[in-house]
Amino acid sequence: MVTRREFLKRAGKATAASVVLGTGYLLVDSRPDYPVEKTAARIELQFANDDPILASKLAVIRDNTPANLVQNAVAVLGGIGLFVSKGDRVVIKPNVGWDRTPEQAANTNPEAVAEMVRLCLSAGAEEVVVTDVTCNDPRRTFLRSGIQEAAGNAGAKVFPYTDDDFVEVDLGGKLLSVWPVLKYILDADKLINMPIVKHHGFTRATLGMKNFYGIIGGRRNQLHQKIDQSIVDLANFVRPTLVVMDCYRALMRNGPQGGSINDVKEYRTVVAGTDQVAVDAYAARFLDLEPHDVGHIVLAEAAGLGSMQLDKKTILNG
Amino acid sequence: MTIKTVRNLRRVSQGLFLTLFLALLLRTGFSGVVSADALKDFRLSWPVAVFLDYDPLIAVSTMLSTWRLYDGLVWSLIIVVLTVFFGRFVCGWICPLGTILQILSLRKSNRKAMLGMNLIDSNRWHRYQNLKFYILIVMLGAAIFTSLLTGILDPISLLIRSIGLVIFPMIGWLLNFVSDALVGSGVGAFSSIGGVLGWVSQHALLTIKPVHFHTIIPLGVFFFLILAANRWFTRFWCRGICPLGALLGILSRWSILGMEKDHDSCNQCNLCLKYCQGGDDPDGGVAWKKAECHLCLNCQAVCPESSIKFKLFPNEAADQVRPAPDISRRKVIGSIIGGAAIVPFVRSGDDFKANFNALLIRPPGSVNEEQFLARCVRCGECMKVCPNNALHPTFLEAGWEGLWTPILIPRIGYCEHTCTLCTQVCPTGAIKELTLEEKIGTESSKAVSIGTAFYDRGRCLPWAMDTPCVVCEEWCPTTPKAIYFVEEDVKTRDGNTIKLKRPRIDPELCTGCGACEKVCPVIDRPAVYVTSVGETRSRYNQILLERSMKEDPSLVEDRET
């Protein structure tokens, strides 16, 4: 015969156990998840300097060291103060695609990047981040390109990407919608694009707008299927504060990764401007191409991202 | 110095060597340390494979299988000489696997077999302990016939392979899982902890992405069984299986350090047996089995009657010590013959030369397959160090004989054009050390090829689906590129003509690195894939006439014709 007390105690325990065990059954679900269309917040980046007079200028500086070329190019456009304000968080996006040395011209010149870092810091930038989503192993690529050391010594925070560095956002492009984007870009006040001019087998040229492949992760290997539109979507999404194109050495063949200095031609030039289509159009000439030879330049102009009519630009030679 | 101090010294030594072993294994990877010539070639800054250099079993067996002693293995002479003088101290003082097993066997078990007299009895010498000598002899017999099987059971190889390819990746997976969950929780404090865990996983394990190894289940199960055996027998592995222990046991027969016991003062308390690691009969009334003793000194330290003493030049009377293992000549000869017979047996199988696996893509710098099987100790150093997670242990790709030797699986990771790390760690020269120039070639020398890429035109986007792609061409790292395309006019379904770039391979230039296979957007079965044909190391596994004729003689042995 159980006592009342014991009856209550034991019945209570059994009830409590059932309730606890039963709680798990709240996970009941009749429709397991199937991959659905990704959704993410639509992000509008605000980097662009839309001043039309500034956009009509193109700095083309020749025959100097990479650092001086960058310095002069920024100076003739009106000085770094036009682009970077005190307290800005600046991201510099060089092309650090491949595990190659500076001489092989597959990555942006490290001295040029370092000079840009110094300029931004001198303008009062709170922090300068140098980052890229490399093709080869980011650790190797940032080291061998010389950019880790040069930009780091100049005072930048250098972030070779990791898989944790992405945030899924809606790029709002014609083709590209939700895609993982490097978080440093999303946190920045200003973005300076620092591509290098290179041959590319498929698109014929890797220039400034194509450099934005390096701000996204995910299945980049699918973008080739509609490469021109995806480049334009990215360029439209980013709209950089300034483009400083490294044409010190140009990779003329076997792009975009090269590997032999026999494929490299020295131009000792930097082209800079705020009209990213114009900068690309000008730099294409170093690869013996006309702007209309490069599909994404044509498409970008049609999309209103800038102008490839170089005769309407004021070329500043410093 | 009292015996207890010496025993503590032994414990310190075990701890230090285990720590060093794990530290070196953790540093076996691309650490991003900039050396002076980093812009030319990334070199490892730590001698990560040094434990293998000091392993006499690897030295002796590769000597038998190749009639050469590779490079760093000369260091193992130090261990040989010290063992000849002082016995199996490696097992008790140094071997990291021995230390792990000893720690595991410390755990008090409630199993009947591990209690009271059962434990005492199980720590007496048993016949199964002779098995390790026969295993050793079988393996050396196979080595004489050029098949190096020692690596499967060599404790250093086994531990590097098991921890490097199973335990560390498991830890990495767990860290990433917890880190992702914490970061995903969105709660500030949890996110920060998650971030720290992610950082630890990347920097301590030197992997920027979680690594995945091919068919590690049998490899891991084998390791866990070795660990689990301690629940039934103290250090079962060391006593019964370990071929390195067997070799050191045989070498120790001349050692001048040994046990002297006073049979008369022994009161049969059996404390020595309770703590015995080697199962070498330390108790009074029987002779000490020298070849089994790990010199852990537990017996002397616990003996209440001070009947046991380790000393230099001990009394070697027959009631004191059995200096050599008790194995019969007949069985030794039988083991040699058995070991030798393994080789014609496995090599008469079709997977050696007649019908070998096309996916048997060896790391760059590998010597030809016959030499490779005579050299590779399956330590997994190359797989652990590979920054792209490209190298994996085989299961049956290289035949039964090639179990756990390295292959490259491009779908998981491609061979980084400018990387030579796997060639820097190989302890036996199965992978010849390459400079960057040797690997990627110069104007006067050819690049090292590990295979050739092929297109599956039924799956390739521009070939099969009239869709632009050629990501493979972008990634092809050679100069000039082995992958090229031809622009063709193609009539589409709706009758329009479009221009399509369709890729092709120049087999003369292809190094088989597999970057194309890795990045092919046809993700499950890539439209471009690498097979081993065209590999520099082989003279017969070739497509091209010219390649069959002139090859780097240092990589290709004349034997293989």
HADDOCK unambig.tbl for C-alpha pairs under 7 A between the chains (distance, minus, plus):
assign (segid A and resid 101 and name CA) (segid B and resid 39 and name CA) 6.50 0.50 0.50
assign (segid A and resid 139 and name CA) (segid B and resid 32 and name CA) 6.20 0.50 0.50
assign (segid A and resid 140 and name CA) (segid B and resid 32 and name CA) 6.84 0.50 0.50
assign (segid A and resid 144 and name CA) (segid B and resid 38 and name CA) 6.99 0.50 0.50
assign (segid A and resid 144 and name CA) (segid B and resid 39 and name CA) 5.12 0.50 0.50
assign (segid A and resid 162 and name CA) (segid B and resid 208 and name CA) 6.50 0.50 0.50
assign (segid A and resid 201 and name CA) (segid B and resid 474 and name CA) 6.78 0.50 0.50
assign (segid A and resid 221 and name CA) (segid B and resid 471 and name CA) 6.29 0.50 0.50
assign (segid A and resid 221 and name CA) (segid B and resid 519 and name CA) 6.33 0.50 0.50
assign (segid A and resid 221 and name CA) (segid B and resid 520 and name CA) 7.00 0.50 0.50
assign (segid A and resid 221 and name CA) (segid B and resid 521 and name CA) 5.72 0.50 0.50
assign (segid A and resid 222 and name CA) (segid B and resid 521 and name CA) 5.94 0.50 0.50
assign (segid A and resid 224 and name CA) (segid B and resid 468 and name CA) 6.64 0.50 0.50
assign (segid A and resid 224 and name CA) (segid B and resid 469 and name CA) 4.97 0.50 0.50
assign (segid A and resid 224 and name CA) (segid B and resid 471 and name CA) 6.67 0.50 0.50
assign (segid A and resid 225 and name CA) (segid B and resid 467 and name CA) 6.29 0.50 0.50
assign (segid A and resid 225 and name CA) (segid B and resid 468 and name CA) 4.91 0.50 0.50
assign (segid A and resid 225 and name CA) (segid B and resid 469 and name CA) 5.09 0.50 0.50
assign (segid A and resid 254 and name CA) (segid B and resid 479 and name CA) 6.64 0.50 0.50
assign (segid A and resid 254 and name CA) (segid B and resid 480 and name CA) 6.16 0.50 0.50
assign (segid A and resid 254 and name CA) (segid B and resid 481 and name CA) 6.42 0.50 0.50
assign (segid A and resid 256 and name CA) (segid B and resid 474 and name CA) 6.45 0.50 0.50
assign (segid A and resid 257 and name CA) (segid B and resid 477 and name CA) 6.92 0.50 0.50
assign (segid A and resid 258 and name CA) (segid B and resid 479 and name CA) 6.71 0.50 0.50
assign (segid A and resid 259 and name CA) (segid B and resid 479 and name CA) 6.22 0.50 0.50
assign (segid A and resid 260 and name CA) (segid B and resid 479 and name CA) 6.49 0.50 0.50
